[in-house]
Amino acid sequence: MSSAVLELKGIEKGFPGVKALKKVDLSIDKGEIHALVGANGAGKSTLIKILARVYKQDRGDIILNGENINWADTTNIRK
């Protein structure tokens, strides 16, 4: 069992003509501090918008405190 508070496994997101995220994995343990760093267009904002439920990921899992989060059941997600 993982000690991670938040895990992203294989997150993918595409928009017409653009693959914004491809197989993104991230694991954050309690008390850790992380930064997302990358060039313009690297997908930093898209990843954060997926976590904030602005966008729904096309593929992959979001695990929060050991439970798989299914954003698809919410009504306020933009595809």
N, C-alpha and C positions, 0 to 999 in steps of 0.2 A: 504494500500500500504506500502510496506517495504521501509525503508530508507537505506537498504544495497546497497553498490556499487557492491559487488560480492556475489552471493549466489550459493552454491552447494547443490542440493537436491537429495538424494537417489543415489549417485554416486556408481556404481559397475563396477569392472573390473576383469576379470579372464584370466588366461593363462593356457595352458594345465596342468592339475593336480593341479592347485593352484588358490584359490580365493583371489586375492590381495586386493581388496576393496569390502566391503559389506555395503550398505546403509549409505554412508558417507554424512553428512550434515555439512555445514559450512556457516557462514554468516559474512561478513566483512563490517563494516560501514566506511564511510569516516573518515580519520584521525586515524583509529585503526591500531595497530601493532600486528601481531600474529606470533606464532612460532609453527612449527609442531614437536612434540616430541613423541618418541616411540621407542620401541625395534627394533632391526634388523628384517627386514621382516614384519614390521607393515603396510607398504604401503605408507610411506611418499614420497618417490621418485616417485612412480607410480602416486600419486595424483598430484604432481607438473608436471609430464610429460603429464598428461591429460590437465592441464591448459595451458601448453606450446604447445599443439597440436602435441606432439610427439606420443601419444597414443589417441585413441578414446575410450570413456567410453562405456561399454556394455549397461548400463542403467543409468537413472538419467538425471537431467537438470543442465545446467550451465547458470546462469542469470547474465548478466553484465549490470549495469545501467538500470535495469528494462526490458531488452530485452533478450529473450531466445536465446542462442548462439547455432547454429547447426553446429558443426564441421564437420559433415558428408558431407557437400557440398565442402569442400576443397580437394585438390588433393594430399597434402603432408602429410597425416596422415598415420602412421603405425598402422595396426590392431594388 
